Amino acid sequence: GTGKITKVMINGNNWRLFDEMKIILPYDKTPENAVIQIAQGNSKKRLFKPQKEKHKQSNLSSKFDNELVNVWFSINSTHDPFIMLPVKINKLCRFYNKLKKNGFENTYEATHAKLAVKYFDTIFGRYNLKESDKLNILAPQSQLAADNSYLETALNLCNGLETVVNSYENSNNNRQNLIYKMWINSE
C-alpha cells in the first residue's frame, strides 16, 4: 500500500510502537530475528512467512592457508600496518564459529565477522588474478593505491568489530556478555 502507516506486525504479532509516519524498534523490545510487515493506507493484510534456511552453513574459514601466509609475509614488511591482518582474520573465523555453535549466527557480530573474512578472501582472489595475468594492472602508483584500499578496508572491518565487541566487556546486557566471552575465547 501507500500512504500513512496503518498496521505493523513483527513475526506475525501486532506491534504497537508506531504512528502514521514512523515505526519505533527499541533494541530491548525488538526480536533478534524479526520479520516486519508494514501496512499502509487501505492495504489488505497478507500473512508473510519467511522461508526457513534449508541447510546448515559450514564453519567459516578463510582461504588464507599456510602457503598464503608465507606469501603474505614475503610481500609485507614487519612495519607494514597490514602485517597483522591474517591473525585478525583467523580470530574472526574462530569467533564466528563460536557464535554459530552457540546460536548467535544471525547477529550483527556474526555478520560483521563473516563480511570481514569474505572481504579478505576477495583480496587474495585479486592477488591470484594479478598473478595469472587475468586482472588489468594499473600504473604502479595507482596499483599500489588500489591494493592498499582493499587492505585498509579489510583492516577497518576487523578493527571496527574488535572495537564494538571490546565495548561489551563491562556491559550489563547478558547477550553482550556472552558475545564478549566468545570473543575473548577466540584468541
BADREN-551389 format. One record per atom (N, C-alpha, C, O): x negated, y, z. Coordinates in steps of 0.05 Angstrom, whole numbers, padded with zeros to 5 digits, always signed. Atoms other than C-alpha are relative to their C-alpha. Layout:
# BADREN-551389
XYZ...
This chain:
# BADREN-551389
-00016-00024+00000+00000+00000+00000-00017+00025+00000-00042+00024+00001+00013-00026-00001-00017+00073+00000+00014+00017+00021+00037+00011+00029-00013-00018-00020-00003+00129+00049-00010-00004+00028-00033-00014+00032+00008+00002-00028-00004+00130+00124-00002-00029+00010+00012-00046-00001+00002+00027-00012-00025+00070+00165+00025-00005+00017+00032+00011+00034-00025+00007-00014+00038+00035+00190-00003-00024+00018+00012-00028+00036+00003+00024-00016+00012-00030+00218-00029-00010-00003-00041-00008-00024+00026+00012+00000-00054-00063+00237+00001-00027+00014+00013-00029+00036+00002+00027-00013-00067-00136+00252-00029-00009+00000-00043-00004-00020+00027+00011-00001-00131-00168+00275+00003-00029+00007+00015-00037+00028-00002+00029-00004-00137-00243+00269+00029-00009+00003+00034-00027+00018-00028+00008-00001-00062-00247+00258+00016+00012+00023+00040+00006+00025-00013-00012-00023-00045-00208+00321+00004+00030-00004-00014+00044-00015-00005-00029+00002-00014-00138+00325-00022+00015+00015-00029+00007+00037+00020-00017-00012-00065-00084+00340+00013+00027+00005+00024+00039-00014-00014-00024-00006-00040-00022+00375-00018+00025+00000-00008+00047+00002+00018-00022-00001-00102+00022+00374-00004+00013-00027-00026+00011-00040+00002-00014+00025-00087+00062+00312+00021+00022-00001+00040+00022+00015-00021-00020+00006-00049+00123+00287+00003+00000-00030-00009-00017-00044-00006+00000+00029-00026+00142+00217-00025+00006-00017-00025+00002-00041+00024-00007+00015-00097+00165+00198-00024-00017+00006-00042-00019-00011+00025+00014-00008-00147+00121+00235+00007-00024+00017+00028-00027+00029-00001+00025-00016-00159+00054+00268-00023+00002+00020-00045+00009+00012+00020+00000-00021-00197+00050+00334-00008-00028+00006+00010-00045+00013+00010+00027-00006-00241-00011+00344-00021+00001+00022-00045+00000+00016+00020-00001-00021-00273-00007+00412-00017-00025+00001-00007-00047-00002+00019+00022+00000-00334-00051+00418+00009-00022+00019+00009-00046+00012-00006+00020-00020-00310-00086+00481+00028-00013-00004+00034-00032+00010-00027+00012+00005-00239-00100+00454+00002-00013-00027+00022-00027-00032-00002+00011+00027-00254-00119+00382-00013-00028+00000-00036-00030+00009+00012+00027+00001-00266-00194+00370-00026+00001-00017-00029+00017-00035+00025+00001+00015-00336-00211+00346+00004-00007-00029-00010+00005-00046-00007+00006+00027-00307-00242+00284+00029+00008-00004+00047-00004+00008-00027-00011+00003-00246-00202+00261+00008+00002-00029-00006+00013-00046-00013-00004+00026-00201-00206+00200+00020+00022+00006+00039+00018+00021-00016-00023-00005-00169-00138+00198+00019+00005-00024+00010+00007-00047-00020-00005+00020-00104-00127+00159+00012+00028+00006+00020+00033+00028-00010-00028-00003-00081-00055+00147+00024+00003-00019+00021-00001-00043-00023-00006+00017-00011-00039+00122+00003+00031-00002+00000+00045+00018-00003-00029+00004+00000+00030+00092+00027+00005-00014+00036-00011-00030-00025-00007+00012+00065+00064+00073+00021-00021+00004+00025-00031+00026-00021+00020-00002+00120+00015+00057-00009-00028-00009+00007-00044-00018+00010+00026+00009+00075-00044+00041+00012-00023+00016+00018-00020+00039-00011+00024-00013+00101-00113+00056-00023-00015+00013-00045-00017+00002+00020+00015-00015+00063-00154+00107-00004-00027-00015+00015-00042-00020+00007+00026+00011+00027-00213+00075-00021-00012+00018-00042+00000+00023+00019+00013-00018-00008-00262+00120-00025-00008-00016-00023-00022-00036+00025+00007+00013-00081-00269+00101-00015-00018+00019-00020-00012+00042+00017+00018-00015-00122-00328+00125-00026-00003-00014-00027-00012-00037+00026+00003+00013-00196-00326+00112-00008-00029-00003+00000-00046+00013+00010+00027+00005-00229-00387+00083-00021-00007+00021-00038+00010+00027+00020+00009-00019-00269-00426+00134-00025-00008-00017-00022-00018-00039+00025+00008+00014-00342-00438+00115+00000-00031-00002+00004-00044+00018-00002+00029+00004-00344-00508+00085-00024-00016+00007-00023-00040+00012+00025+00015-00006-00416-00525+00100-00016+00017+00020-00016+00041+00020+00017-00013-00020-00463-00510+00156-00026+00008-00014-00037-00006-00031+00025-00010+00012-00523-00468+00137-00023-00015+00014-00021-00022+00038+00024+00012-00012-00591-00499+00148-00015+00021+00016-00008+00045+00014+00017-00019-00015-00642-00467+00194-00013+00019-00019-00019+00012-00042+00013-00020+00015-00673-00404+00169-00030-00004+00001-00041-00008+00022+00030+00001+00000-00745-00408+00147-00009+00018-00023+00006+00023-00042+00011-00017+00020-00789-00364+00106-00016-00017-00020-00025-00039-00013+00016+00014+00019-00823-00386+00042-00029+00004+00005-00047-00005-00009+00027-00008-00008-00884-00360+00076-00014-00023+00014-00013-00026+00038+00013+00024-00011-00924-00424+00086-00030+00006+00005-00039+00029+00001+00028-00004-00006-00997-00434+00106-00017+00010-00023-00035+00026-00020+00015-00009+00024-01022-00425+00035+00004+00030-00004-00015+00045-00010-00005-00029+00003-00988-00357+00031-00012+00016+00023-00019+00039+00019+00013-00014-00023-01015-00338+00100-00028+00007-00008-00038+00029-00003+00028-00005+00008-01085-00346+00072-00001+00022-00022-00019+00039-00021-00001-00021+00020-01067-00304+00011+00006+00027+00013-00007+00047+00006-00007-00025-00014-01035-00252+00056-00024+00013+00013-00029+00037+00009+00023-00011-00014-01096-00244+00099-00023+00007-00018-00040+00024-00011+00021-00007+00018-01142-00243+00039+00005+00027-00015-00014+00040-00023-00006-00025+00014-01105-00184+00007+00006+00024+00019+00009+00046+00010-00006-00021-00019-01092-00144+00071-00023+00002+00020-00032-00018+00031+00021-00003-00019-01146-00115+00115+00011-00001+00028+00035+00002+00032-00009+00002-00028-01143-00122+00190+00010+00027+00011+00023+00028+00032-00010-00027-00008-01129-00047+00195+00026+00007-00014+00037+00028-00009-00024-00004+00015-01071-00053+00148+00025+00000+00018+00027-00018+00035-00024+00000-00017-01004-00033+00181+00018-00025-00004+00035-00030+00012-00017+00023+00006-00972-00094+00148-00011-00027+00008+00001-00048+00003+00014+00025-00006-01021-00146+00175+00017-00019+00018+00015-00043+00016-00015+00017-00018-00972-00170+00228+00028-00009-00011+00043-00022+00003-00026+00008+00011-00912-00179+00182+00005-00030+00001+00027-00038+00008-00006+00029-00001-00920-00255+00176+00008-00009+00029+00026-00026+00032-00006+00007-00028-00919-00261+00253+00028+00009+00006+00043-00006+00019-00026-00011-00006-00858-00217+00258+00022-00016-00015+00043-00022-00004-00020+00015+00016-00821-00255+00202+00004-00028+00012+00026-00037+00014-00003+00027-00012-00836-00323+00234+00015+00002+00026+00031-00017+00032-00016-00003-00025-00809-00297+00300+00029+00004-00006+00047-00007+00007-00028-00004+00008-00746-00273+00265+00013-00026-00008+00037-00031-00003-00011+00026+00007-00737-00343+00236+00007-00016+00025+00029-00027+00027-00005+00014-00025-00743-00374+00305+00024+00012+00015+00041-00002+00025-00022-00014-00013-00696-00321+00334+00027-00006-00013+00046-00013+00001-00025+00006+00014-00643-00332+00281+00009-00029+00006+00032-00034+00011-00007+00028-00005-00646-00407+00291+00010-00004+00028+00028-00021+00032-00010+00001-00028-00636-00398+00366+00028+00012+00001+00046+00001+00014-00026-00013+00000-00578-00351+00354+00021-00020-00012+00043-00024-00001-00018+00019+00013-00547-00402+00306+00007-00024+00018+00030-00032+00020-00004+00023-00017-00557-00460+00353+00019+00006+00023+00033-00012+00033-00017-00008-00023-00521-00421+00408+00026+00014-00008+00039+00026+00009-00026-00010+00009-00462-00399+00366+00000+00030-00006+00022+00042-00007+00001-00029+00006-00486-00328+00350-00009+00006-00028-00019+00028-00034+00010-00004+00027-00500-00337+00276+00015+00022-00016+00006+00031-00036-00015-00020+00014-00446-00287+00255-00002+00028+00014+00016+00044+00010+00003-00025-00014-00472-00230+00298-00017+00019-00017-00030+00012-00036+00018-00021+00012-00506-00165+00277-00029-00009+00001-00043-00007-00019+00028+00007-00004-00572-00190+00305-00008-00023-00019-00030-00022-00031+00007+00022+00018-00570-00255+00265-00001+00009-00029-00018+00001-00044-00001-00011+00028-00550-00219+00201-00025+00017-00006-00036+00015-00028+00023-00017+00004-00606-00169+00210-00026-00017-00003-00042-00012-00020+00024+00018+00001-00658-00224+00223-00001-00014-00027-00022-00015-00040-00001+00014+00025-00635-00262+00162-00007+00018-00024-00021+00011-00042+00006-00019+00020-00637-00200+00119-00030+00006-00002-00042+00007-00024+00029-00006+00000-00709-00184+00140-00016-00024-00012-00035-00019-00027+00014+00023+00010-00732-00255+00125+00004-00003-00030-00015-00008-00045-00005+00003+00029-00698-00258+00057-00014+00023-00015-00024+00018-00037+00013-00023+00013-00726-00189+00040-00030-00006-00002-00043-00001-00023+00028+00007+00000-00796-00212+00059-00006-00021-00021-00027-00019-00035+00004+00020+00021-00789-00273+00015+00002+00012-00028-00011+00003-00047-00001-00014+00026-00770-00226-00042-00027+00012-00007-00035+00013-00030+00026-00011+00005-00838-00193-00034-00018-00021-00012-00034-00016-00030+00017+00021+00011-00871-00260-00047+00010-00009-00027-00005-00019-00043-00010+00005+00026-00825-00272-00105-00011+00019-00021-00019+00012-00043+00013-00020+00017-00851-00207-00135-00029-00006-00004-00040-00003-00026+00028+00006+00002-00922-00227-00119-00004-00023-00020-00023-00022-00037+00002+00022+00018-00912-00293-00156+00006+00008-00029-00008-00001-00047-00006-00010+00027-00881-00258-00216-00023+00016-00011-00030+00014-00034+00023-00015+00009-00940-00210-00219-00023-00019-00007-00036-00015-00028+00022+00018+00005-00990-00267-00215+00004-00016-00025-00015-00024-00038-00005+00016+00025-00956-00304-00272+00008+00018-00023+00018+00009-00044-00005-00020+00021-00950-00240-00314+00029+00001-00009+00035+00006-00033-00029-00002+00006-00874-00241-00311+00012+00026+00011+00036+00030+00009-00009-00026-00011-00869-00173-00277-00017+00022-00013-00042+00020-00012+00016-00022+00012-00889-00110-00313-00015+00015+00021-00004+00024+00041+00017-00014-00019-00947-00079-00277-00001+00030-00006-00003+00038-00030+00000-00029+00003-00946-00004-00266-00029+00009+00000-00048-00006+00005+00026-00012-00003-01005+00043-00267-00009-00005+00029+00008-00006+00047+00009+00009-00026-01049+00025-00207+00011+00016+00024+00020+00004+00044-00010-00016-00023-01027+00083-00162+00030-00004+00004+00039-00006+00026-00029+00005-00001-00954+00072-00179+00006-00028+00010+00025-00032+00026-00004+00028-00008-00960-00003-00169-00005-00002+00030+00010-00016+00044+00006+00001-00029-00992+00007-00100+00024+00013+00015+00032+00002+00036-00023-00013-00014-00935+00055-00081+00025-00018+00000+00039-00020+00020-00022+00018+00002-00883+00005-00105-00003-00024+00020+00015-00031+00035+00006+00023-00018-00916-00053-00067+00003+00009+00029+00015-00005+00045-00002-00010-00028-00922-00011-00004+00028+00006+00008+00036+00003+00031-00028-00005-00005-00849+00009-00010+00014-00025+00010+00029-00024+00029-00011+00026-00008-00829-00064-00006-00010-00007+00028+00006-00016+00045+00011+00007-00025-00876-00076+00052+00010+00017+00023+00016+00008+00045-00011-00019-00020-00853-00014+00090+00028-00007+00008+00036-00006+00031-00028+00007-00005-00781-00035+00083+00002-00025+00017+00017-00026+00036+00000+00025-00016-00796-00105+00109-00009+00006+00029+00003-00004+00048+00010-00007-00027-00835-00076+00168+00022+00016+00015+00026+00011+00039-00021-00015-00013-00778-00027+00183+00023-00018+00008+00035-00014+00030-00021+00019-00007-00727-00083+00182-00008-00016+00025+00008-00020+00044+00009+00015-00024-00769-00123+00232-00001+00018+00025+00010+00011+00046+00002-00018-00023-00784-00063+00277+00027+00010+00010+00031+00013+00034-00027-00010-00008-00712-00039+00276+00014-00021+00017+00026-00014+00037-00013+00021-00016-00685-00106+00301-00014-00003+00026-00001-00006+00047+00015+00002-00025-00740-00111+00352+00008+00022+00020+00011+00017+00043-00008-00022-00017-00722-00042+00379+00028-00004+00012+00033+00000+00036-00027+00004-00009-00648-00059+00383+00001-00022+00022+00012-00018+00043-00001+00022-00018-00658-00126+00417-00015+00006+00026-00006-00002+00048+00015-00008-00025-00710-00099+00466+00016+00019+00017+00012+00020+00041-00017-00019-00016-00659-00046+00487+00020-00016+00017+00032-00004+00035-00018+00016-00015-00617-00104+00514-00012-00010+00026+00001-00023+00042+00014+00012-00023-00669-00121+00567+00014+00005+00027+00017-00014+00042-00013-00006-00026-00633-00087+00625+00030+00005-00003+00042+00019+00013-00028-00004+00006-00563-00089+00595+00018-00014+00021+00011-00034+00032-00021+00013-00017-00501-00104+00638+00019-00017-00017+00037-00029-00006-00017+00015+00018-00470-00137+00577-00010-00028-00002-00033-00033-00010+00009+00028+00000-00472-00213+00581-00009-00009-00027-00029-00024-00029+00008+00008+00027-00475-00222+00506-00028+00010-00007-00045-00004-00017+00026-00011+00006-00534-00175+00500-00022-00014+00017-00044-00017+00007+00019+00014-00016-00569-00210+00558-00008-00027-00012-00031-00034-00013+00005+00026+00013-00562-00278+00523-00018+00004-00024-00036-00011-00029+00015-00005+00024-00588-00249+00458-00029+00008+00006-00048-00001-00007+00027-00009-00008-00647-00216+00493-00016-00024+00009-00040-00026+00002+00015+00024-00009-00666-00282+00526-00008-00018-00023-00030-00029-00024+00007+00015+00024-00664-00317+00459-00023+00014-00015-00041+00000-00026+00021-00016+00013-00708-00261+00431-00027-00006+00014-00047-00012+00001+00025+00004-00015-00760-00269+00486-00010-00028-00003-00034-00033-00005+00007+00029+00004-00759-00345+00478-00007-00007-00029-00012-00030-00035+00008+00005+00028-00774-00337+00404-00029+00007-00005-00038+00005-00028+00029-00008+00003-00846-00315+00417-00016-00023-00012-00040-00021-00016
